[in-house]
Amino acid sequence: MKLSLCNEVIRELPFERQCALAAALGYRGLEIAPFTFGDDAWRMPASQRGQIRRACSDAGIEVSGLHWLLAAPAGLSITSGDKAVWQKSVDVLVGSIDLCAELGASYLVHGSPAQRRVETAEDGKRAEMAWAAAAEAAAKAGVVYCLEALARPDCNFVNTLAEADAVIRRIGNPSLRLMIDTLAAGLEEQEPVADVVRRWMPSGLLAHVQLNDRNKRGPGQGGDKFAPVVHALRQTGYSGWLAMEPFIYEPDGPTCAARMIGYVQGLLEQDA
């Protein structure tokens, strides 16, 4: 398993310093939130994409994937009945998929709760149309597009892995996959997260894992126990990325990043 840091945790640093700090702490990758590069990251010029690749290469790390895909620009929604808004949202997703592939990353995570809120059944159908278009673009780009089940009340559509699985099976594109966010799974699933891993890994759909505590801090910074989760992932043969995605950075981003990886590396060593 490879450890990645969600880059918004240290977004106050220039990207070259983000790469250097992550590498120095022992991370093998950065999971990029496009909004940290501005509103138009989904269509950033080739020169800037090259700079990102070089910064990672110089530091000896990778861009593992992308997440928070619709946080910018403002006003996006894959459930909107406004055709122009919906189409721009899909354009941003497709552009983000292209960006992901060009940066050498392997996956995207579709969370973005505010941009997928539903009020009617038609809203849900529009979301599935957007995800189908994203899956088709991901297949062409050779990357995996992960549908993230998110917890209430922040999100009111696709809250459990079973609901995400149903969407994925209806769309039927192998490039559309599941992922586990331990915060959301800890709040929404009816069993411990370690058992969630054991139940879903055999499906062959589970492509990515994000680690965070239900208190919205990083692993090891709250009451959740991650040793059973790490053991379940190893026991079921998971060899992908483990991305650290806290939402509260205490006392600051760099210190939070250091504490998380120290905790998780310790668990991996104990479980070896």
C-alpha positions as YAML, in Angstrom:
chain: A
units: angstrom
residues:
- id: 1
  name: MET
  ca: [0.00, 0.00, 0.00]
- id: 2
  name: LYS
  ca: [1.22, 3.47, -0.94]
- id: 3
  name: LEU
  ca: [0.58, 6.56, 1.18]
- id: 4
  name: SER
  ca: [-0.64, 9.79, -0.38]
- id: 5
  name: LEU
  ca: [-1.40, 13.21, 1.11]
- id: 6
  name: CYS
  ca: [-4.39, 15.24, -0.07]
- id: 7
  name: ASN
  ca: [-2.63, 18.42, -1.12]
- id: 8
  name: GLU
  ca: [-5.19, 20.91, 0.19]
- id: 9
  name: VAL
  ca: [-3.85, 20.08, 3.66]
- id: 10
  name: ILE
  ca: [-0.70, 22.08, 2.80]
- id: 11
  name: ARG
  ca: [-2.14, 24.28, 0.07]
- id: 12
  name: GLU
  ca: [-0.65, 27.45, 1.56]
- id: 13
  name: LEU
  ca: [2.75, 26.25, 0.29]
- id: 14
  name: PRO
  ca: [3.89, 26.63, -3.34]
- id: 15
  name: PHE
  ca: [3.40, 23.32, -5.14]
- id: 16
  name: GLU
  ca: [7.14, 22.61, -5.36]
- id: 17
  name: ARG
  ca: [7.34, 22.90, -1.55]
- id: 18
  name: GLN
  ca: [4.25, 20.72, -1.17]
- id: 19
  name: CYS
  ca: [6.07, 18.01, -3.13]
- id: 20
  name: ALA
  ca: [9.29, 18.41, -1.15]
- id: 21
  name: LEU
  ca: [7.53, 18.35, 2.22]
- id: 22
  name: ALA
  ca: [5.37, 15.33, 1.35]
- id: 23
  name: ALA
  ca: [8.40, 13.42, 0.13]
- id: 24
  name: ALA
  ca: [10.46, 14.34, 3.19]
- id: 25
  name: LEU
  ca: [7.69, 13.05, 5.45]
- id: 26
  name: GLY
  ca: [7.60, 9.73, 3.59]
- id: 27
  name: TYR
  ca: [4.53, 10.11, 1.37]
- id: 28
  name: ARG
  ca: [4.84, 8.56, -2.08]
- id: 29
  name: GLY
  ca: [2.18, 10.73, -3.67]
- id: 30
  name: LEU
  ca: [-0.04, 13.81, -3.56]
- id: 31
  name: GLU
  ca: [-3.77, 13.51, -4.21]
- id: 32
  name: ILE
  ca: [-4.54, 16.83, -5.85]
- id: 33
  name: ALA
  ca: [-7.64, 18.97, -5.29]
- id: 34
  name: PRO
  ca: [-7.82, 20.97, -8.55]
- id: 35
  name: PHE
  ca: [-9.25, 24.03, -6.78]
- id: 36
  name: THR
  ca: [-5.82, 24.53, -5.16]
- id: 37
  name: PHE
  ca: [-4.65, 25.59, -8.64]
- id: 38
  name: GLY
  ca: [-7.54, 28.01, -9.20]
- id: 39
  name: ASP
  ca: [-10.93, 27.98, -10.86]
- id: 40
  name: ASP
  ca: [-9.66, 26.87, -14.25]
- id: 41
  name: ALA
  ca: [-7.42, 23.98, -13.22]
- id: 42
  name: TRP
  ca: [-9.54, 21.58, -15.29]
- id: 43
  name: ARG
  ca: [-8.26, 23.33, -18.43]
- id: 44
  name: MET
  ca: [-4.79, 24.39, -17.27]
- id: 45
  name: PRO
  ca: [-2.25, 24.90, -20.08]
- id: 46
  name: ALA
  ca: [0.23, 22.21, -21.05]
- id: 47
  name: SER
  ca: [3.11, 24.28, -19.66]
- id: 48
  name: GLN
  ca: [1.61, 24.24, -16.16]
- id: 49
  name: ARG
  ca: [0.90, 20.52, -16.36]
- id: 50
  name: GLY
  ca: [4.55, 20.03, -17.24]
- id: 51
  name: GLN
  ca: [5.62, 22.10, -14.24]
- id: 52
  name: ILE
  ca: [3.54, 19.92, -11.93]
- id: 53
  name: ARG
  ca: [5.06, 16.74, -13.36]
- id: 54
  name: ARG
  ca: [8.57, 18.15, -13.00]
- id: 55
  name: ALA
  ca: [7.98, 19.26, -9.40]
- id: 56
  name: CYS
  ca: [6.82, 15.76, -8.50]
- id: 57
  name: SER
  ca: [9.68, 14.12, -10.36]
- id: 58
  name: ASP
  ca: [12.26, 16.38, -8.71]
- id: 59
  name: ALA
  ca: [10.91, 15.46, -5.27]
- id: 60
  name: GLY
  ca: [10.63, 11.77, -6.09]
- id: 61
  name: ILE
  ca: [6.86, 11.48, -5.64]
- id: 62
  name: GLU
  ca: [3.80, 11.05, -7.88]
- id: 63
  name: VAL
  ca: [0.43, 12.64, -8.39]
- id: 64
  name: SER
  ca: [-1.62, 9.69, -7.14]
- id: 65
  name: GLY
  ca: [-5.04, 11.03, -8.14]
- id: 66
  name: LEU
  ca: [-7.51, 13.92, -8.10]
- id: 67
  name: HIS
  ca: [-10.42, 14.71, -5.77]
- id: 68
  name: TRP
  ca: [-12.79, 17.62, -4.90]
- id: 69
  name: LEU
  ca: [-13.45, 17.79, -8.63]
- id: 70
  name: LEU
  ca: [-16.33, 20.29, -8.64]
- id: 71
  name: ALA
  ca: [-15.29, 22.63, -5.82]
- id: 72
  name: ALA
  ca: [-14.39, 25.27, -8.44]
- id: 73
  name: PRO
  ca: [-15.48, 27.20, -10.36]
- id: 74
  name: ALA
  ca: [-18.51, 28.25, -8.35]
- id: 75
  name: GLY
  ca: [-22.02, 27.25, -9.34]
- id: 76
  name: LEU
  ca: [-21.43, 23.74, -10.70]
- id: 77
  name: SER
  ca: [-23.97, 20.93, -10.27]
- id: 78
  name: ILE
  ca: [-24.44, 17.54, -11.90]
- id: 79
  name: THR
  ca: [-28.07, 17.48, -10.73]
- id: 80
  name: SER
  ca: [-29.12, 20.91, -12.00]
- id: 81
  name: GLY
  ca: [-32.09, 21.22, -14.31]
- id: 82
  name: ASP
  ca: [-30.33, 24.14, -15.99]
- id: 83
  name: LYS
  ca: [-28.79, 22.55, -19.08]
- id: 84
  name: ALA
  ca: [-25.96, 25.07, -19.28]
- id: 85
  name: VAL
  ca: [-24.94, 24.48, -15.65]
- id: 86
  name: TRP
  ca: [-25.16, 20.71, -16.04]
- id: 87
  name: GLN
  ca: [-23.13, 20.73, -19.26]
- id: 88
  name: LYS
  ca: [-20.41, 22.94, -17.80]
- id: 89
  name: SER
  ca: [-20.21, 20.62, -14.80]
- id: 90
  name: VAL
  ca: [-19.71, 17.63, -17.10]
- id: 91
  name: ASP
  ca: [-17.14, 19.58, -19.09]
- id: 92
  name: VAL
  ca: [-15.22, 20.21, -15.85]
- id: 93
  name: LEU
  ca: [-15.33, 16.50, -15.01]
- id: 94
  name: VAL
  ca: [-14.09, 15.49, -18.45]
- id: 95
  name: GLY
  ca: [-11.38, 18.14, -18.33]
- id: 96
  name: SER
  ca: [-10.33, 16.89, -14.90]
- id: 97
  name: ILE
  ca: [-10.06, 13.36, -16.26]
- id: 98
  name: ASP
  ca: [-7.77, 14.60, -19.02]
- id: 99
  name: LEU
  ca: [-5.72, 16.47, -16.41]
- id: 100
  name: CYS
  ca: [-5.48, 13.35, -14.25]
- id: 101
  name: ALA
  ca: [-4.13, 11.27, -17.13]
- id: 102
  name: GLU
  ca: [-1.64, 13.92, -18.23]
- id: 103
  name: LEU
  ca: [-0.26, 14.23, -14.70]
- id: 104
  name: GLY
  ca: [0.38, 10.48, -14.64]
- id: 105
  name: ALA
  ca: [-2.24, 9.82, -11.96]
- id: 106
  name: SER
  ca: [-4.40, 6.71, -11.91]
- id: 107
  name: TYR
  ca: [-7.74, 7.67, -10.34]
- id: 108
  name: LEU
  ca: [-10.25, 10.42, -9.62]
- id: 109
  name: VAL
  ca: [-12.60, 10.61, -6.65]
- id: 110
  name: HIS
  ca: [-16.06, 12.09, -7.15]
- id: 111
  name: GLY
  ca: [-17.16, 13.50, -3.83]
- id: 112
  name: SER
  ca: [-18.25, 17.15, -4.17]
- id: 113
  name: PRO
  ca: [-21.40, 16.88, -2.00]
- id: 114
  name: ALA
  ca: [-22.74, 20.38, -2.59]
- id: 115
  name: GLN
  ca: [-22.62, 19.87, -6.36]
- id: 116
  name: ARG
  ca: [-24.71, 16.68, -6.31]
- id: 117
  name: ARG
  ca: [-27.59, 17.56, -4.00]
- id: 118
  name: VAL
  ca: [-30.94, 16.21, -5.16]
- id: 119
  name: GLU
  ca: [-34.53, 17.25, -4.60]
- id: 120
  name: THR
  ca: [-36.29, 15.05, -7.14]
- id: 121
  name: ALA
  ca: [-35.82, 11.72, -8.90]
- id: 122
  name: GLU
  ca: [-34.96, 13.63, -12.07]
- id: 123
  name: ASP
  ca: [-32.04, 15.23, -10.25]
- id: 124
  name: GLY
  ca: [-30.68, 11.77, -9.51]
- id: 125
  name: LYS
  ca: [-31.05, 10.73, -13.14]
- id: 126
  name: ARG
  ca: [-29.05, 13.77, -14.24]
- id: 127
  name: ALA
  ca: [-26.29, 12.83, -11.79]
- id: 128
  name: GLU
  ca: [-26.12, 9.33, -13.25]
- id: 129
  name: MET
  ca: [-25.94, 10.78, -16.76]
- id: 130
  name: ALA
  ca: [-22.95, 12.88, -15.65]
- id: 131
  name: TRP
  ca: [-21.26, 9.88, -14.05]
- id: 132
  name: ALA
  ca: [-21.84, 7.81, -17.18]
- id: 133
  name: ALA
  ca: [-20.16, 10.51, -19.27]
- id: 134
  name: ALA
  ca: [-17.27, 10.66, -16.78]
- id: 135
  name: ALA
  ca: [-16.88, 6.89, -16.87]
- id: 136
  name: GLU
  ca: [-16.71, 6.92, -20.66]
- id: 137
  name: ALA
  ca: [-14.06, 9.65, -20.61]
- id: 138
  name: ALA
  ca: [-12.10, 7.77, -17.92]
- id: 139
  name: ALA
  ca: [-12.12, 4.60, -20.01]
- id: 140
  name: LYS
  ca: [-10.68, 6.49, -22.97]
- id: 141
  name: ALA
  ca: [-8.03, 8.14, -20.77]
- id: 142
  name: GLY
  ca: [-7.02, 4.90, -19.07]
- id: 143
  name: VAL
  ca: [-7.84, 6.03, -15.53]
- id: 144
  name: VAL
  ca: [-10.35, 4.93, -12.88]
- id: 145
  name: TYR
  ca: [-13.25, 7.14, -11.83]
- id: 146
  name: CYS
  ca: [-14.33, 6.47, -8.24]
- id: 147
  name: LEU
  ca: [-17.81, 7.24, -6.92]
- id: 148
  name: GLU
  ca: [-17.55, 8.28, -3.28]
- id: 149
  name: ALA
  ca: [-20.37, 7.52, -0.87]
- id: 150
  name: LEU
  ca: [-20.65, 10.55, 1.43]
- id: 151
  name: ALA
  ca: [-22.23, 11.01, 4.83]
- id: 152
  name: ARG
  ca: [-25.29, 13.01, 5.75]
- id: 153
  name: PRO
  ca: [-26.04, 15.84, 6.37]
- id: 154
  name: ASP
  ca: [-23.31, 17.15, 4.07]
- id: 155
  name: CYS
  ca: [-24.57, 14.99, 1.22]
- id: 156
  name: ASN
  ca: [-28.11, 13.78, 0.49]
- id: 157
  name: PHE
  ca: [-27.43, 11.52, -2.51]
- id: 158
  name: VAL
  ca: [-25.47, 8.23, -2.55]
- id: 159
  name: ASN
  ca: [-24.63, 7.93, 1.13]
- id: 160
  name: THR
  ca: [-23.72, 4.24, 1.36]
- id: 161
  name: LEU
  ca: [-21.49, 1.88, -0.58]
- id: 162
  name: ALA
  ca: [-24.55, -0.17, -1.51]
- id: 163
  name: GLU
  ca: [-26.13, 2.92, -3.08]
- id: 164
  name: ALA
  ca: [-22.90, 3.70, -4.93]
- id: 165
  name: ASP
  ca: [-22.67, 0.09, -6.08]
- id: 166
  name: ALA
  ca: [-26.21, 0.25, -7.48]
- id: 167
  name: VAL
  ca: [-25.32, 3.35, -9.54]
- id: 168
  name: ILE
  ca: [-22.12, 1.73, -10.80]
- id: 169
  name: ARG
  ca: [-23.92, -1.44, -11.84]
- id: 170
  name: ARG
  ca: [-26.64, 0.49, -13.65]
- id: 171
  name: ILE
  ca: [-24.03, 2.42, -15.64]
- id: 172
  name: GLY
  ca: [-22.03, -0.74, -16.29]
- id: 173
  name: ASN
  ca: [-18.68, 0.80, -17.22]
- id: 174
  name: PRO
  ca: [-15.61, -0.97, -15.73]
- id: 175
  name: SER
  ca: [-13.84, 2.39, -15.34]
- id: 176
  name: LEU
  ca: [-16.44, 3.49, -12.78]
- id: 177
  name: ARG
  ca: [-15.50, 2.04, -9.40]
- id: 178
  name: LEU
  ca: [-16.09, 2.22, -5.66]
- id: 179
  name: MET
  ca: [-13.87, 3.77, -3.00]
- id: 180
  name: ILE
  ca: [-14.00, 3.87, 0.79]
- id: 181
  name: ASP
  ca: [-13.76, 7.09, 2.77]
- id: 182
  name: THR
  ca: [-13.39, 5.95, 6.37]
- id: 183
  name: LEU
  ca: [-15.15, 9.01, 7.82]
- id: 184
  name: ALA
  ca: [-18.25, 8.49, 5.67]
- id: 185
  name: ALA
  ca: [-18.18, 4.71, 6.07]
- id: 186
  name: GLY
  ca: [-17.86, 5.06, 9.83]
- id: 187
  name: LEU
  ca: [-20.96, 7.26, 9.91]
- id: 188
  name: GLU
  ca: [-23.16, 5.58, 7.27]
- id: 189
  name: GLU
  ca: [-22.37, 1.87, 7.15]
- id: 190
  name: GLN
  ca: [-23.99, -0.56, 9.58]
- id: 191
  name: GLU
  ca: [-20.77, -2.40, 10.47]
- id: 192
  name: PRO
  ca: [-17.21, -1.47, 11.48]
- id: 193
  name: VAL
  ca: [-15.07, -0.06, 8.67]
- id: 194
  name: ALA
  ca: [-12.76, -3.09, 8.77]
- id: 195
  name: ASP
  ca: [-15.76, -5.33, 8.07]
- id: 196
  name: VAL
  ca: [-16.85, -2.96, 5.30]
- id: 197
  name: VAL
  ca: [-13.46, -3.55, 3.67]
- id: 198
  name: ARG
  ca: [-13.82, -7.32, 3.99]
- id: 199
  name: ARG
  ca: [-17.33, -7.24, 2.55]
- id: 200
  name: TRP
  ca: [-16.59, -5.03, -0.46]
- id: 201
  name: MET
  ca: [-13.06, -5.97, -1.49]
- id: 202
  name: PRO
  ca: [-14.14, -9.30, -3.04]
- id: 203
  name: SER
  ca: [-16.50, -7.39, -5.36]
- id: 204
  name: GLY
  ca: [-13.52, -6.27, -7.43]
- id: 205
  name: LEU
  ca: [-15.00, -2.76, -7.51]
- id: 206
  name: LEU
  ca: [-13.03, -1.21, -4.66]
- id: 207
  name: ALA
  ca: [-10.30, 0.96, -6.21]
- id: 208
  name: HIS
  ca: [-9.24, 3.51, -3.60]
- id: 209
  name: VAL
  ca: [-9.23, 4.33, 0.12]
- id: 210
  name: GLN
  ca: [-9.17, 7.65, 1.96]
- id: 211
  name: LEU
  ca: [-8.32, 7.70, 5.66]
- id: 212
  name: ASN
  ca: [-9.90, 10.21, 8.04]
- id: 213
  name: ASP
  ca: [-11.44, 10.15, 11.50]
- id: 214
  name: ARG
  ca: [-15.13, 10.73, 12.10]
- id: 215
  name: ASN
  ca: [-14.13, 13.92, 13.96]
- id: 216
  name: LYS
  ca: [-12.92, 15.20, 10.53]
- id: 217
  name: ARG
  ca: [-9.27, 15.10, 11.55]
- id: 218
  name: GLY
  ca: [-6.59, 12.79, 10.28]
- id: 219
  name: PRO
  ca: [-6.09, 9.14, 11.23]
- id: 220
  name: GLY
  ca: [-4.62, 8.94, 14.71]
- id: 221
  name: GLN
  ca: [-6.05, 12.34, 15.66]
- id: 222
  name: GLY
  ca: [-9.37, 11.15, 17.07]
- id: 223
  name: GLY
  ca: [-11.12, 8.20, 18.63]
- id: 224
  name: ASP
  ca: [-11.39, 5.93, 15.57]
- id: 225
  name: LYS
  ca: [-9.20, 2.82, 15.53]
- id: 226
  name: PHE
  ca: [-7.38, 2.33, 12.25]
- id: 227
  name: ALA
  ca: [-5.32, -0.77, 13.05]
- id: 228
  name: PRO
  ca: [-8.27, -3.08, 12.19]
- id: 229
  name: VAL
  ca: [-8.80, -1.20, 8.91]
- id: 230
  name: VAL
  ca: [-5.14, -1.51, 7.91]
- id: 231
  name: HIS
  ca: [-5.22, -5.22, 8.82]
- id: 232
  name: ALA
  ca: [-8.38, -5.79, 6.77]
- id: 233
  name: LEU
  ca: [-6.88, -4.03, 3.75]
- id: 234
  name: ARG
  ca: [-3.73, -6.14, 3.96]
- id: 235
  name: GLN
  ca: [-5.70, -9.31, 4.63]
- id: 236
  name: THR
  ca: [-7.86, -8.76, 1.53]
- id: 237
  name: GLY
  ca: [-4.88, -7.99, -0.71]
- id: 238
  name: TYR
  ca: [-5.33, -4.26, -1.25]
- id: 239
  name: SER
  ca: [-2.21, -2.77, -2.84]
- id: 240
  name: GLY
  ca: [-3.44, 0.64, -3.96]
- id: 241
  name: TRP
  ca: [-3.18, 4.13, -2.54]
- id: 242
  name: LEU
  ca: [-4.12, 5.17, 0.98]
- id: 243
  name: ALA
  ca: [-4.83, 8.90, 0.90]
- id: 244
  name: MET
  ca: [-4.92, 11.04, 4.04]
- id: 245
  name: GLU
  ca: [-7.87, 13.43, 3.83]
- id: 246
  name: PRO
  ca: [-8.53, 15.38, 7.03]
- id: 247
  name: PHE
  ca: [-10.82, 18.41, 7.01]
- id: 248
  name: ILE
  ca: [-9.51, 19.98, 10.22]
- id: 249
  name: TYR
  ca: [-5.77, 20.65, 10.38]
- id: 250
  name: GLU
  ca: [-4.52, 20.94, 13.95]
- id: 251
  name: PRO
  ca: [-2.32, 22.74, 14.82]
- id: 252
  name: ASP
  ca: [-1.55, 23.39, 11.13]
- id: 253
  name: GLY
  ca: [-1.37, 21.57, 7.81]
- id: 254
  name: PRO
  ca: [2.29, 20.51, 7.81]
- id: 255
  name: THR
  ca: [2.16, 19.24, 11.40]
- id: 256
  name: CYS
  ca: [-1.08, 17.39, 10.67]
- id: 257
  name: ALA
  ca: [0.53, 15.79, 7.61]
- id: 258
  name: ALA
  ca: [3.51, 14.66, 9.70]
- id: 259
  name: ARG
  ca: [1.40, 13.20, 12.49]
- id: 260
  name: MET
  ca: [-0.87, 11.27, 10.12]
- id: 261
  name: ILE
  ca: [1.88, 9.51, 8.23]
- id: 262
  name: GLY
  ca: [3.78, 8.68, 11.40]
- id: 263
  name: TYR
  ca: [0.66, 7.03, 12.82]
- id: 264
  name: VAL
  ca: [-0.25, 5.09, 9.66]
- id: 265
  name: GLN
  ca: [3.31, 3.98, 8.94]
- id: 266
  name: GLY
  ca: [3.45, 2.66, 12.49]
- id: 267
  name: LEU
  ca: [0.30, 0.63, 11.89]
- id: 268
  name: LEU
  ca: [1.65, -0.78, 8.64]
- id: 269
  name: GLU
  ca: [4.88, -1.82, 10.33]
- id: 270
  name: GLN
  ca: [3.03, -3.46, 13.22]
- id: 271
  name: ASP
  ca: [0.80, -5.37, 10.80]
- id: 272
  name: ALA
  ca: [3.64, -6.54, 8.55]
...
